[in-house]
Amino acid sequence: MAKRKYLSLAAYVCVSIAWGTTYAGIKVATTAFPPLTLAAIRFVFAGAALMVALRCFGIQFPSRRDWLRLAPVGCLLLCCANVLVAWAQQHVDSVFAALMVNSAPLIFAGLSAFAGERVPRLAWAGLAVGFMGLFVIVYPDVREALGGGHTAGESVRGPMFWWAMGALVLSPLSWALGSFIAKRYRPGTHPLMTAAAQSLAGGVAAAIVCTLSGSWQVREISPAAIGAVIHLIVVGSWLGYVSYMYVVMTLPADVAGTTTYLNTVVALAVGVLLLNERVTPWMVGGGAVVLLGVAVVNYTMARATLLSRERVPVKDGGPKQG
């Protein structure tokens, strides 16, 4: 029991750090590889290699029926959500992108309500608080863009800011939708094989789009860009995915959901220290408000799920006496 506790803690720290560094990794990698090309290379290699490794340990490949459930989720989570973030980071700082993308739990709760699930009132309050935080984050940039000047982030210029903003709104929506589908249509495969298959499906989808659009491109390759791609595969896709799945399997849902807070902090630190990105008081304040909203939503939704599972219908006037 103690060993499992320490392994869970180690996995929790790993996923918080691993996924927090991927924003900077994407920022550097896209200097040489366009977003779709990067996604195709990263996710096909990461998914295929992990599937083969898991099969060597005796874990079965997904069935044909499982693939019908895995493929759409992989496309939404990785081909759509990840590519949108990668594209946006060509025009905004990684810090800004991380703060925007980590609003996905808010959208997930909204989708749950739309599907007919009961969402507690406190969760609705958390949703409102979270979206207020998003407004605080983007307010200075929107104000500057409307005024015709460049925004507070050095990498945001002219009309591309609006396209980047649109991508950063659609990305968490795609991630939340993919997570929503995955929650309701769970395949019968091992969780790690599920993650690997989703990665492969997302990478194949990106490769198909690249091929059909004729957008297989490589810009000027640098050692930093190659290192960033390797980092995204090893740390982001392998270590991050495996650690996250272990956290989900061994820790309560409300605890697993708090990795969002830590990887946001890591993303801020890496962006400032390694990429010399600028963090404004609006970003810090708005990011704190968003994370507060996410915390409220995660806690109340997890508590509601726990209470619903604990309710046992009483029949024939109550339990029988022995």
LINMO-V124415 format. One record per backbone hydrogen bond with DSSP energy under -0.5 kcal/mol. CO is the residue of the C=O (numbers start at 1). NH is the residue of the N-H. If there is no record, write none. Layout:
BEGIN
co=<CO,CO>
nh=<NH,NH>
END
This chain:
BEGIN
co=<1,2,3,4,5,6,7,8,9,10,11,12,13,14,15,16,17,18,18,21,22,23,24,25,26,28,29,29,32,34,35,36,37,38,39,40,41,42,43,44,45,46,47,48,49,50,51,52,53,54,54,55,63,64,65,66,66,67,69,70,71,72,73,74,74,75,76,77,78,80,81,82,83,84,85,87,88,88,93,94,95,96,97,98,100,101,103,103,104,105,106,107,108,109,110,111,112,113,117,118,120,120,121,122,123,124,125,126,127,128,129,130,131,132,133,134,135,136,138,139,140,141,142,143,144,145,153,155,156,157,158,159,159,160,161,162,163,164,165,166,167,168,169,170,171,172,173,174,175,176,177,178,179,180,181,190,191,192,193,194,195,196,197,198,199,200,201,202,203,204,205,206,207,208,209,210,210,211,215,219,222,223,224,225,226,227,228,229,230,231,231,232,233,234,235,238,239,240,241,242,243,244,245,246,247,252,253,255,256,257,258,258,259,260,261,262,263,264,265,266,267,268,269,270,270,271,271,272,278,280,281,282,283,284,285,286,287,288,289,290,291,292,293,294,295,296,297,298,299,300,301,302,303,304,305,306,307,310,311,315>
nh=<5,6,7,8,9,10,11,12,13,14,15,16,17,18,19,20,21,21,22,25,26,27,28,29,30,31,32,33,219,38,39,40,41,42,43,44,45,46,47,48,49,50,51,52,53,54,55,56,57,57,59,58,67,68,69,69,70,71,73,74,75,76,77,78,79,80,81,82,83,84,85,86,87,88,89,90,91,92,97,98,99,100,101,102,103,104,106,107,108,109,110,111,112,113,114,115,117,116,119,120,123,124,125,126,127,128,129,130,131,132,133,134,135,136,137,138,139,140,142,143,144,145,146,147,149,148,156,157,151,160,161,162,163,164,165,166,167,168,169,170,171,172,173,174,175,176,177,178,179,180,181,182,183,184,185,194,195,196,197,198,199,200,201,202,203,204,205,206,207,208,209,210,211,212,213,214,215,214,217,221,226,227,228,229,230,231,232,233,234,235,236,237,238,239,240,242,243,244,245,246,247,248,249,250,251,256,257,258,259,260,261,262,263,264,265,266,267,268,269,270,271,272,273,274,275,275,277,276,280,284,285,286,287,288,289,290,291,292,293,294,295,296,297,298,299,300,301,302,303,304,305,306,307,308,309,310,311,312,313,318>
END
